């Protein structure tokens, strides 16, 4: 299935590559659209994914782990043709793919 990103309701300007990257990241997070109701869930999944995925964990270094990778409010209205995954189903998928032991130094900061 090809990725279809609907950005017509987004009020900020986005380049084509930014639209594609945001759409792809939404499918990784398992949430098909950014709405006011889904912001808290998106931010939670963003923090968990960045802590669990090894390439994010290595590049974060000493930065604030509570900071979000994007200002999600600016992308309200963005949607993709994916389906919603429940939190437990999403975490199991991410854990099976990425989860490796998290060092205690990193775990304390989550």
C-alpha positions, 0 to 999 in steps of 0.5 A, a space after each residue: 500500500 502506498 503512503 498517502 499524506 493529506 496535509 490540506 488542513 495543516 495551517 503551516 507551510 510544509 515542503 514535500 520532504 517534510 510532508 513525507 517524513 511526517 506522514 511516515 513517522 505517523 505510521 511508525 507511531 500508529 496514529 493516522 491523524 494529528 488532532 487536538 484529541 490525539 496530541 497527548 497520545 502522539 507525544 507519549 508514543 514519540 517519547 517512548 519510540 525515541 527512548 527505545 529505538 537505538 538510533 534515536 537513543 544514541 543521537 539524543 545524548 544528554 538532551 532533554 528526554 521529555 522534549 518532543 521531537 516535533 512541535 506537534 501543534 503546528 501539524 494539526 490536521 495532518 493525516 495519513 492512510 494508516 490505521 490506528 493501533 492501540 497502545 499495547 499493540 503498538 508497543 508490542 510491535 515496537 518492542 519486538 523490533 527495537 527493544 534492547 536493554 535500556 541502560 539505567 542512566 537512560 531509564 532514569 531520565 524517562 
